[in-house]
Amino acid sequence: MNSSLLSARIRLLFLAIPFYLPALLRVVLQDGASVAGVLSDVALGSLFLCLALLMPRLVRMLVLTLWVVFQIGAQEMLVTMQRFPTWQDLHYLADPTFVENTTAGMQLASPITAGSMIVALIVGLLATATRVSIGRLLLGFVIGAALLGLQNVANRQDVDAPVAARFNALHWFIRDAVSVPFRGDYRKPLPPPAIYSHADLGGTRLIDTGTAKNVLIVTLEGLHGGYHPEIRRAMGVDADMFTMPNLVAQTSNAMLVPNFVTHSHQTIRGLYALLCGDISKLSMDMSKAFEIIGDPERANLCLPAQMAQHGWSTHFLQGAGLAFMGKDRVMPAIGFQQVHGSEWFTEPDEIPFQWGASDPAFFKGVRKYIGKLQRKDKPWMLTLMTVGTHQPYAAPDELVKQYPNRLLAAVSILDKSVGEFLAALKADGVLDDTLVIVTSDESHGAPLAEWMSSWGLNIVLAPERAQLPRIKPGTYGLMDMETSVLDYFSLPVPERVGGRSIFRDYTNGRDIASYTIGKLRWQTADNQRYECTQSEGCRVCDGAGILGPRPAHCSWDDKAMDRTLYGMAYALDHVLDAGGGEREMRFANGQTRELPEKLRNEWSDNVVGAQYLNFPEGSKVHVSIRLKAPPDNRSDVQMRLTLRSWEKEVGGIHYAPFPVLKAGDATALEFDFVNERAIESFSFHLFGEGVKSRIQIDEFTVKVIPKEAGVEGGLL
């Protein structure tokens, strides 16, 4: 064998390493690796290797780099969120604020996989000059396609295994994206059960009208019920999981709600369900939280607004900044009279964190905040939202070394902080007259099972704790919390607010749903569990709730329930724009924002939360903006506006630039555009600069007029 032939084969081997490394890592790092998973890794690796070899050298290097980056990113998401990315996650990857905060410090959750893939990438890049004949490339494509066929057979035989066990991440991503054009039947709305829009108060009350004066909702970022051993046992989970001993100790006399559902991923969605008595969207479409801004009638039915109408002062306090995901607009819109984020925490933080206040600093600040509320005669409702257990996790490196991973180190910090906080509330006498609900906005899941990605935490401390059961039977979820709080105080539950009360016992079943890790899960009133994907259909399990270990007998649904369930999910997703009428979203109402002296970038300096909006096909969008430079500004202000879809700047929409504003000057801007096709993840970026200056945003309104209203023509 001549040396040039040997050299060519060695280069081909080096180039192939990164494409086949995911299969090797699966076999080496996973006990009992699934045949379907290995076939998926090898098939995708073969196809992308052939694709890379088909390209010019520079494009080949790009394909190789993108392959490695995607595999690393997907593994990080799997370890932290127990799911693979889908095409609907792309807007996060394009959001610099999210990416910068999430990847800060390059604190990887899966360093072995990431390190191996990076080394393989370097080796592969050194061999990108490899050449292979067209005949061999075609043979490679045929082999890759044949392996995909075998994988499909193996997948059907092992379908109850988690998605990550059966698919390469990129295979799942492509499969999900390719199925999008064929989902027409899933977009035909069907009427959902009444529990989603009308509260079920038919159960037996556990207590008479509650005696608490105040309401405190403590929302812990991403936690699931598995962190509490009694909740684990109640759900039939025998595995040894990480426990939060301080939280357990401080809730020893609390009511535990083990079977508790978080309906979706993403904090803003969880907070919407928690506070507005409505299920969050069972898809990754624009959050209802943004839509409710343009529906004041429905917003006034949310829990903060209802409590304010009945005499409570209402407060929202979170550790992260408010602008991301528009919580600076959403929270006031649904009735919070005082809304504060990371800017409220001014004392030095011992654990600096990109997202905001660490959990120790957060709870220390909250205790002071509650102390001020207690000194007033008026009853109060306070909702808290932590951020320390959000990727990349607020935990110092020295502490991380003592735990299996950074997430559990952050959870241990949260455990200590929330334990000390609850002990302080007891010492301060707050628990004597306050209804406390400790819950979570979403679940970061656990490797043990996929259903844990929909498993939330719910613990209730009330003055009537002696009358409440230790373990509350039945299935509940975030959408039940508004009904529960109002029912506790014997306050009327408004029409259009759904769910059940955790302060009642029910003898009949219920419907409840979730959409996490790309699966629609649905528990029916006759106690059947459906687990559906739009590319595979539904698995059905008899006599099983939405949460808990899967029963031994599950089968493929043969009654076309996927169309029924996705049809009801579609109807629930569009309940705030039912009938296709106009939607008006107000993102400002006189707020004043500090401006940088020099523009850094339009993402971090954006002063308005109008992000990730969806506009239907044929719709007309009217934008109205009014700005004012406060009289005490030290210099002129220059504001700018850009429009982006999936974070890519949008052209073809014409509007006048803002003039330079001197102190006391005001300006207004209005413009329209029409969408020839449906537009997703549309964002308005309003930003500017001025030395020691601010900008007052008197109005930022986006009105969406549907095609049926007579819109013609189009721009986008």
C-alpha positions in Angstrom: 0.0 0.0 0.0 1.6 3.3 -1.0 2.0 6.1 1.5 -0.3 8.5 -0.3 -3.2 6.1 -0.1 -2.5 5.4 3.6 -2.3 9.1 4.3 -5.7 9.6 2.5 -7.3 6.9 4.6 -5.9 8.4 7.8 -7.2 11.8 6.9 -10.6 10.3 6.2 -10.5 8.5 9.6 -9.7 11.7 11.4 -12.5 13.6 9.6 -14.9 10.8 10.5 -14.1 10.8 14.3 -16.4 13.8 15.3 -19.3 12.4 13.2 -19.2 9.0 14.9 -18.1 10.2 18.4 -21.7 10.6 19.7 -22.3 6.9 19.1 -19.1 6.0 20.9 -19.9 8.3 23.8 -23.4 6.8 24.0 -22.1 3.2 24.3 -19.3 4.1 26.8 -21.2 6.6 29.0 -24.7 5.0 29.1 -25.6 1.7 30.7 -27.5 -0.4 28.3 -27.4 2.0 25.4 -30.5 1.6 23.2 -30.1 0.0 19.7 -32.3 2.7 18.3 -30.1 5.4 19.8 -26.9 4.0 18.5 -28.4 3.5 15.0 -29.6 7.1 15.0 -26.1 8.4 16.0 -24.3 6.2 13.3 -26.9 7.0 10.6 -26.8 10.8 11.2 -23.0 10.7 11.5 -22.7 8.8 8.2 -25.0 11.2 6.3 -23.4 14.3 7.6 -19.9 12.9 6.9 -20.9 12.3 3.3 -22.5 15.7 3.1 -19.3 17.3 4.4 -17.2 15.4 1.9 -19.4 16.5 -0.9 -18.7 20.2 -0.1 -15.7 22.5 -0.9 -13.2 22.5 1.9 -14.3 25.8 3.6 -18.0 24.7 3.6 -16.8 21.2 4.8 -15.2 22.9 7.8 -18.4 24.8 8.5 -20.5 21.7 8.4 -18.1 19.9 10.7 -18.1 22.8 13.2 -21.9 23.2 13.2 -22.2 19.4 13.8 -19.9 19.6 16.8 -21.5 22.8 18.2 -25.0 21.3 17.9 -24.0 18.1 19.6 -22.4 19.9 22.5 -25.3 22.3 22.9 -27.9 19.6 22.7 -26.1 17.5 25.4 -25.9 20.6 27.6 -29.7 21.1 27.2 -30.3 17.4 27.9 -28.3 17.4 31.1 -29.8 20.7 32.4 -33.4 20.4 31.1 -33.7 16.7 30.3 -34.8 17.4 26.7 -33.4 17.9 23.2 -33.7 21.2 21.4 -36.4 21.7 18.8 -36.7 24.2 15.9 -38.8 26.4 18.2 -35.8 26.9 20.4 -33.9 28.8 17.7 -35.0 32.2 19.0 -33.2 31.6 22.3 -30.0 30.7 20.4 -30.4 34.0 18.6 -31.1 36.0 21.7 -27.8 37.5 22.9 -29.1 38.2 26.4 -30.2 34.7 26.9 -27.0 33.2 25.3 -24.7 35.5 27.2 -26.2 34.9 30.6 -26.7 31.2 30.1 -23.2 30.4 28.8 -21.4 32.9 31.1 -18.1 31.4 32.3 -18.4 28.4 30.1 -19.6 26.4 33.1 -20.5 23.2 31.2 -22.9 20.7 32.6 -21.3 17.8 30.6 -17.6 18.6 30.3 -16.6 15.1 29.2 -18.8 15.2 26.2 -17.9 18.8 25.4 -14.2 18.2 25.8 -14.2 15.1 23.7 -16.2 16.7 20.9 -13.9 19.8 20.8 -10.8 17.6 20.6 -12.5 15.6 17.8 -13.3 18.9 16.0 -9.7 20.0 16.1 -8.6 16.6 14.7 -11.3 16.7 12.1 -10.4 20.2 10.9 -6.8 19.1 10.3 -8.2 16.5 7.9 -10.6 18.5 5.9 -8.5 18.2 2.7 -9.7 14.6 2.3 -11.2 13.7 -1.0 -13.5 10.8 -1.8 -15.0 9.6 -5.1 -18.6 10.4 -6.0 -19.3 6.7 -6.2 -18.2 6.1 -2.6 -20.1 9.1 -1.4 -23.3 7.8 -3.0 -22.7 4.5 -1.4 -22.3 6.3 2.0 -25.6 8.1 1.5 -27.3 4.8 0.7 -25.8 3.1 3.8 -26.9 6.1 6.0 -30.4 6.0 4.6 -30.6 2.2 5.3 -29.4 2.7 8.8 -32.2 5.3 9.3 -34.7 2.7 8.1 -33.3 0.2 10.7 -33.5 2.9 13.3 -37.1 3.5 12.6 -37.9 -0.2 13.2 -35.9 -0.3 16.4 -37.5 2.9 17.5 -41.0 1.5 17.2 -40.0 -1.5 19.3 -38.5 0.6 22.0 -41.0 3.6 21.8 -41.6 3.9 25.6 -37.9 4.7 26.2 -37.0 8.4 26.5 -36.5 10.4 23.3 -32.8 10.9 24.2 -32.3 7.2 24.4 -33.7 6.6 20.9 -32.4 9.5 18.9 -29.4 11.6 18.1 -30.2 15.2 19.0 -29.9 16.4 15.5 -32.0 13.5 14.2 -34.8 14.5 16.6 -34.4 18.2 15.7 -34.7 17.5 11.9 -37.6 15.0 12.4 -39.5 17.6 14.4 -38.9 20.4 11.9 -39.7 18.3 8.8 -43.1 17.4 10.3 -44.2 21.1 10.6 -45.7 21.4 7.1 -47.8 18.3 7.7 -49.5 19.4 10.9 -52.6 21.0 9.3 -55.0 18.6 11.0 -53.6 19.6 14.4 -54.5 23.2 13.8 -58.3 22.6 13.7 -59.6 23.8 17.1 -61.8 21.5 19.1 -63.7 22.5 22.3 -61.7 21.6 25.4 -63.2 20.4 28.7 -64.9 23.0 30.8 -62.3 22.8 33.6 -59.9 24.9 31.5 -62.3 27.9 31.5 -64.6 27.4 34.5 -63.5 26.6 38.0 -64.6 23.2 39.5 -65.7 24.0 43.0 -67.7 20.8 43.4 -65.4 19.2 45.8 -65.8 19.0 49.6 -64.0 21.9 51.5 -61.2 20.9 53.7 -61.5 24.1 55.9 -64.0 26.9 56.3 -62.9 30.4 55.1 -59.2 30.7 55.7 -58.0 32.9 58.6 -54.8 34.1 57.0 -54.5 37.8 56.4 -51.8 37.8 53.7 -50.7 35.6 50.7 -47.1 34.7 49.9 -46.3 32.7 46.8 -42.7 31.5 46.7 -41.8 30.3 43.2 -38.6 28.4 43.0 -36.9 28.3 39.6 -37.1 24.9 37.8 -37.6 22.6 40.8 -39.5 19.3 40.7 -41.2 17.4 43.4 -38.4 14.8 43.6 -36.4 17.0 45.9 -38.8 16.2 48.7 -38.6 12.5 49.9 -42.2 12.3 51.1 -43.4 13.7 47.7 -41.2 11.1 46.0 -42.7 8.3 47.9 -46.2 9.5 47.4 -45.6 9.4 43.6 -44.1 5.9 43.7 -40.6 7.0 42.9 -38.2 4.6 44.7 -35.0 6.0 43.2 -32.5 7.7 45.5 -32.6 11.4 44.4 -31.1 14.6 45.7 -33.0 15.9 48.7 -33.4 19.4 50.0 -33.1 18.8 53.8 -33.7 22.4 54.9 -36.9 22.8 52.9 -38.0 19.5 54.3 -37.3 20.5 57.9 -39.1 23.9 57.6 -42.2 22.3 56.0 -42.6 19.4 58.4 -46.2 20.4 59.2 -47.2 21.7 55.8 -49.6 20.2 53.3 -47.8 18.5 50.4 -49.3 18.3 46.9 -47.2 15.5 45.3 -49.2 15.1 42.0 -48.5 18.7 40.8 -48.1 19.6 37.1 -46.1 22.4 35.6 -47.7 22.8 32.2 -44.7 24.0 30.1 -41.1 25.1 29.9 -40.2 28.8 30.4 -40.7 31.0 33.5 -43.0 33.5 31.9 -45.4 30.7 30.8 -45.3 29.2 34.3 -46.0 32.5 36.0 -48.9 33.1 33.6 -50.6 29.8 34.5 -49.8 30.3 38.2 -51.3 33.8 38.4 -54.1 33.8 35.8 -56.0 30.6 36.3 -55.4 29.4 32.7 -53.2 26.7 31.3 -50.1 28.0 29.5 -49.8 27.3 25.8 -49.4 23.6 24.9 -46.8 24.6 22.3 -43.9 27.0 21.9 -46.0 29.7 20.3 -46.0 33.2 21.7 -46.7 33.1 25.4 -50.2 34.1 26.6 -48.5 36.4 29.0 -47.7 38.8 26.1 -51.2 38.4 24.6 -53.0 39.2 27.9 -51.3 42.7 27.8 -53.7 43.5 25.0 -56.7 42.0 26.8 -57.4 44.2 29.9 -60.7 42.4 30.6 -59.0 39.0 30.9 -56.0 40.5 32.7 -58.3 41.9 35.4 -59.4 38.4 36.1 -55.9 37.3 37.1 -55.1 36.7 40.8 -53.2 39.9 41.6 -56.0 42.0 40.1 -58.6 40.1 41.9 -56.8 40.4 45.2 -56.3 44.1 44.7 -60.0 44.6 44.0 -60.7 42.9 47.3 -58.4 45.1 49.3 -55.0 43.5 49.2 -51.8 45.4 48.2 -50.1 43.3 45.5 -46.4 42.9 45.0 -44.1 41.0 42.6 -40.4 40.6 43.4 -37.9 38.5 41.4 -34.1 38.0 41.5 -33.6 38.5 37.7 -34.1 41.7 35.7 -37.6 42.5 34.6 -37.1 43.5 31.0 -36.2 40.0 29.7 -39.5 38.3 28.6 -41.3 41.5 29.3 -42.2 41.0 32.9 -41.9 44.7 33.5 -45.1 45.0 31.4 -46.9 41.7 32.1 -46.9 41.9 35.9 -48.4 45.4 36.2 -50.9 44.4 33.5 -52.3 41.5 35.5 -52.7 43.5 38.7 -49.4 43.9 40.6 -49.2 47.3 42.1 -45.5 47.1 42.9 -43.1 45.2 40.5 -39.4 44.8 41.2 -36.5 42.9 39.8 -32.7 42.6 40.2 -32.4 46.4 40.4 -34.1 46.4 43.8 -31.3 44.3 45.4 -28.6 46.9 45.9 -26.5 45.3 48.6 -23.3 43.4 47.7 -23.9 39.8 46.6 -21.5 37.2 47.8 -22.3 35.0 44.7 -22.2 37.3 41.7 -24.6 35.9 39.0 -25.3 37.0 35.5 -29.0 36.7 35.7 -29.4 38.8 38.9 -29.5 38.3 42.6 -28.3 35.0 44.0 -30.7 33.0 46.1 -29.1 34.0 49.5 -29.1 37.7 48.6 -32.6 37.4 47.2 -34.2 35.9 50.3 -32.3 38.3 52.6 -33.8 41.2 50.6 -37.3 39.6 50.6 -37.3 39.3 54.4 -36.7 43.1 54.7 -39.4 43.7 52.1 -41.9 41.6 54.0 -40.9 43.4 57.2 -42.0 46.7 55.6 -45.3 45.2 54.5 -46.0 43.8 58.0 -45.7 47.3 59.5 -48.7 48.4 57.4 -52.3 47.6 58.3 -53.3 46.6 54.8 -53.3 42.9 53.9 -50.8 42.0 51.1 -50.1 39.5 48.4 -46.4 39.0 47.5 -45.2 36.7 44.7 -41.6 35.8 44.6 -39.5 34.3 41.7 -35.9 33.0 42.3 -33.3 32.7 39.6 -30.2 31.0 41.2 -31.1 27.6 39.8 -31.3 28.8 36.2 -28.4 27.8 33.9 -25.5 28.5 34.3 -26.5 28.3 38.1 -25.4 30.6 40.9 -22.8 28.4 42.7 -19.2 29.2 43.4 -16.6 26.8 41.9 -15.4 25.6 45.3 -18.8 24.4 46.3 -19.5 22.8 42.9 -16.6 20.4 43.6 -18.6 18.9 46.5 -21.6 17.9 44.3 -22.2 15.7 41.2 -22.8 18.7 39.1 -23.3 22.5 39.2 -27.1 22.3 39.2 -27.2 20.3 42.4 -24.7 22.7 44.0 -27.1 25.6 43.1 -30.1 23.6 44.4 -28.2 23.1 47.7 -27.7 26.8 48.0 -31.4 27.4 47.3 -32.3 24.8 49.9 -30.2 26.5 52.6 -31.6 30.0 51.6 -35.2 29.1 51.4 -34.9 27.0 54.6 -33.5 30.0 56.5 -36.1 32.3 54.9 -39.0 30.1 56.1 -37.4 29.8 59.6 -37.1 33.6 59.7 -40.8 34.0 58.7 -41.7 31.8 61.5 -39.6 33.7 63.9 -41.0 37.0 62.7 -44.6 35.8 63.2 -45.4 36.0 59.5 -46.6 32.4 59.3 -49.2 33.1 61.9 -51.3 35.2 59.5 -50.0 34.3 56.0 -51.0 31.7 53.5 -47.7 30.5 52.0 -47.5 28.4 48.8 -44.0 27.2 47.8 -44.1 26.1 44.2 -42.1 26.2 40.9 -42.6 27.8 37.6 -41.3 24.8 35.5 -39.4 21.6 36.0 -35.8 21.1 34.9 -36.7 17.4 35.0 -34.5 14.5 36.0 -32.7 11.7 34.1 -34.9 9.1 35.7 -38.0 9.7 33.5 -39.4 12.1 30.9 -42.6 12.8 32.9 -40.5 14.5 35.5 -40.1 17.4 33.1 -43.8 18.2 33.9 -43.5 17.5 37.6 -43.7 20.6 39.8 -43.3 21.4 43.5 -46.2 22.5 45.6 -46.2 22.9 49.4 -48.8 24.8 51.5 -48.2 26.4 54.8 -51.4 27.9 56.3 -52.6 28.9 59.8 -55.1 26.0 59.5 -52.3 23.5 59.0 -53.7 21.2 61.7 -56.9 20.8 59.6 -55.1 20.1 56.4 -53.9 16.6 55.3 -50.1 16.0 55.2 -50.5 14.5 51.7 -53.1 16.0 49.4 -54.6 13.4 47.0 -55.5 14.2 43.5 -53.9 15.8 40.5 -53.3 19.6 40.5 -51.3 22.1 38.5 -50.2 25.7 38.2 -53.5 26.6 36.5 -55.2 25.7 39.8 -53.5 28.2 42.0 -55.7 31.2 41.4 -58.8 29.2 42.1 -57.2 27.7 45.2 -56.2 31.1 46.7 -59.6 32.7 46.0 -61.4 29.6 47.4 -59.3 29.7 50.5 -60.6 33.2 51.3 -64.1 32.3 50.0 -63.8 35.0 47.4 -65.7 34.6 44.1 -63.9 32.9 41.3 -64.5 34.8 38.0 -65.8 33.3 34.9 -63.0 32.3 32.4 -60.8 31.3 35.4 -60.4 27.5 35.4 -59.0 24.7 37.6 -59.7 23.1 40.9 -59.0 24.1 44.5 -56.3 22.4 46.5 -58.4 23.2 49.5 -61.2 20.8 48.4 -61.4 17.0 48.0 -62.8 15.6 44.7 -64.1 12.1 44.1 -64.2 12.4 40.3 -61.4 12.5 37.7 -60.3 15.6 35.8 -58.5 16.7 32.6 -55.1 18.3 32.8 -52.3 18.7 30.3 -48.7 19.7 29.8 -46.3 20.3 26.9 -42.7 19.6 27.8 -39.6 18.1 26.1 -41.6 18.2 22.8 -44.4 15.9 24.1 -48.1 16.7 24.7 -49.2 14.9 27.8 -52.9 14.7 28.6 -54.7 13.1 31.6 -58.4 12.6 30.8 -61.3 12.6 33.3 -61.5 8.8 32.9 -57.9 8.5 34.1 -56.1 7.7 30.8 -52.7 9.1 30.1 -51.8 10.1 26.5 -48.3 11.0 25.5 -48.1 12.4 22.0 -45.7 13.8 19.5 -46.7 15.2 16.2 -44.2 13.0 14.4 -45.1 9.7 16.1 -48.7 10.0 17.3 -49.9 9.0 20.8 -49.2 6.3 23.3 -52.0 5.6 25.7 -51.8 4.1 29.2 -55.0 3.0 31.0 -55.5 3.9 34.7 -52.6 6.4 34.8 -52.5 10.0 35.7 -50.4 12.5 33.8 -47.5 12.1 36.3 -45.9 9.1 37.9 -44.1 6.0 36.6 -45.5 4.6 33.4 -47.8 1.5 33.9 -46.6 -1.8 32.5 -49.2 -1.8 29.8 -49.2 1.1 27.3 -50.1 0.9 23.6 -50.3 2.9 20.5 -53.6 4.9 20.3 -55.8 3.5 17.5 -58.6 6.0 17.9 -56.9 9.1 16.3 -56.9 10.8 19.7 -53.8 12.8 18.5 -56.1 14.9 16.3 -58.5 15.4 19.2 -55.9 16.3 21.8 -53.9 18.6 19.5 -57.2 20.2 18.4 -58.1 21.0 22.0 -54.6 22.2 22.7 -54.8 24.5 19.7 -58.1 25.9 21.0 -56.6 26.4 24.4 -53.5 28.1 22.9 -55.8 30.6 21.1 -58.3 31.3 23.9 -57.1 34.9 24.2 -57.5 35.6 20.5 -60.7 33.5 20.0 -62.6 34.6 17.0 -59.6 36.1 15.3 -60.4 39.6 16.5 -58.0 42.5 16.9 -55.3 42.3 19.6 -53.7 45.3 21.2 -50.6 44.9 23.2 -49.3 47.7 25.4 -45.7 47.5 26.3 -45.3 50.9 28.0 -47.3 53.3 30.1 -44.9 56.1 31.2 -42.0 54.1 32.4 -38.6 55.9 32.6 -35.4 54.0 31.6 -31.8 54.8 32.1 -29.7 55.1 28.9 -26.1 54.2 28.4 -23.7 57.0 27.5 -22.7 55.1 24.4 -24.6 52.3 22.8 -23.2 48.9 23.6 -25.5 46.6 21.7 -29.2 46.8 20.8 -30.1 43.6 22.8 -28.7 44.5 26.2 -29.7 48.2 25.8 -33.2 47.4 24.6 -35.7 49.4 26.8 -38.9 47.8 25.8 -40.1 44.2 26.3 -41.9 43.7 23.0 -40.2 40.4 22.2 -41.0 37.1 20.5 -44.4 38.1 19.1 -46.3 36.1 16.5 -48.4 37.7 13.7 -50.9 35.6 11.7 -50.8 35.4 7.9 -52.5 38.4 6.2 -52.6 40.4 9.4 -51.9 44.2 9.6 -49.8 45.5 12.4 -50.1 49.1 13.6 -47.3 50.4 15.9 -47.7 53.6 18.0 -44.7 55.0 20.0 -44.6 58.1 22.1 -41.3 59.1 23.8 -40.2 62.0 26.0 -36.8 63.2 27.3 -37.2 64.1 31.0 -36.5 67.8 31.7 -33.6 67.0 34.0 -31.6 65.1 31.3 -27.9 66.3 31.2 -27.5 65.8 27.5 -29.4 65.2 24.2 -30.8 61.7 23.6 -30.8 59.8 20.3 -33.2 56.8 20.2 -33.3 54.1 17.5 -35.7 51.3 16.6 -35.0 48.1 14.8 -37.3 45.2 13.9 -36.3 41.6 13.9 -37.8 38.2 13.2 -35.8 35.2 14.7 -33.4 38.0 15.6 -32.6 38.7 11.9 -33.3 42.3 11.0 -36.4 42.7 8.9 -36.4 45.0 5.9 -39.2 46.4 3.8 -41.0 48.2 6.7 -40.7 51.9 6.4 -40.8 54.3 9.4 -39.2 57.7 10.2 -36.1 57.8 12.4 -36.4 59.4 15.8 -35.1 63.0 16.1 -32.5 64.0 18.6 -34.3 64.8 21.8 -33.3 67.7 24.0 -34.3 67.8 27.7 -38.1 68.1 27.8 -38.6 67.3 24.1 -41.2 64.7 23.0 -41.7 62.7 19.8 -44.2 60.3 18.4 -44.0 57.6 15.7 -46.7 55.5 14.0 -46.4 53.1 11.2 -48.1 50.0 9.7 -47.0 46.8 8.0 -48.8 43.8 6.6 -47.7 40.2 6.8 -48.2 38.2 3.6 -47.2 35.1 5.6 -47.3 34.2 9.3 -44.4 35.7 11.2 -43.0 34.2 14.4 -40.6 35.4 17.0 -40.9 39.1 16.0 -39.2 41.6 18.2 -39.1 45.4 18.5 -35.7 46.7 19.7 -36.0 50.3 21.1 -32.6 51.6 22.3 -30.7 54.8 22.6 -27.8 56.8 24.2 -27.2 59.9 26.1 -24.8 61.1 28.8 -26.5 60.9 32.3 -29.9 60.7 30.5 -33.1 58.8 30.6 -36.0 58.2 28.3 -39.7 58.2 29.3 -41.8 55.7 27.2 -45.3 57.1 27.3 -46.6 54.6 24.8 -45.5 51.5 22.9 -48.5 49.9 21.5 -48.7 47.0 18.9 -52.2 46.4 17.4 -52.7 43.3 15.3 -55.6 43.4 12.9 -56.5 40.1 11.3 -57.0 39.4 7.6 -60.7 39.0 8.0 -60.9 42.7 9.0 -60.2 43.7 5.4 -56.4 43.8 5.2 -55.1 43.5 1.7 -51.7 43.4 0.2 -48.5 42.7 2.1 -45.0 43.6 2.9 -43.4 40.6 4.8 
